[in-house]
Amino acid sequence: MRKLLPCLSSILLAVLPLLAELASASDQTKDDDRLRNCGTVLKEIIDVPDNIPQNLLDKADCVVVFPSVLKAAFIVGASYGRGAMSCRKGENFRGPWGAPTMMALEGGSFGLQIGGEATDFVLLVMNERGARGILASKVKLGGDASAAAGPVGRDTSADTDATLRAEILSYSRARGLFAGVSLEGSTIRPDNGDNRRVYGKKIPARDIVLSGRVAVPPAAQQLISTLDAKTPKHRP
């Protein structure tokens, strides 16, 4: 037995780095899949003319996508989704769309408002204050940042003026049905661990999306190209 223990220890020391490497590769694959799913979801949603109004998309400083958030998580009060956020580059959020930061969605009590087993979320960040708050730290919707269910249709009317003053407009899609949805009480934040894997080093979320010095990952090409095609210029 005394001879066996050192042998087992040596085996473990040899195997553990390999296991860690395999786990890291698996996480990287999940990050790439998430970015691809964000691009697919966004393209499918904004390709439908009567979903997100074009004038709101053109006014948005940033867009956040959370694909396939499971309703089952909401039932037990532990909702959690992961996605990505891209912003218009530059200090004033007026440039072309930048590389995405990975994002996390947590908490909230919005499960009963949503039908379907899996729900896609799209959030429009409508002003600089909301964008900088999200890029800096965890933000509680309805608390740290004003939020509202986004209006749906080709155009927005005067009846929605109060809604349009919100810093963040949120939408959901479940079982093919698309609608504005309230996410008040939930929080969103940059996922720094995922960002480190995607970009190979620690980079603040703000620098990823605004600096213009970070290349768009291959898995995020559809997400950024869709935004470039559908809303190439910011319109105040």
ABEGO torsion letter per residue (X at the ends): XAAAAAAAAAAAAAAAAAAAAAAAAAAAAAAAAAAAAAAAAAAAAAABAABBBAAAAAABABBBBBBGBBAAAAAAGABBBBBBBBBBBEAAGABBBBBBBBBBBBEEAAAAABBEABBBBBBBBABAAAAAAAAABBBBBGBABBBBBBBBEABBBAAAAAAAABABBBBBBBGGBBBBBBABGBBBBBBAAAAAAAAGBBBBAAAAAAAGABBBBAAAAAAAAAAAAABABBBX
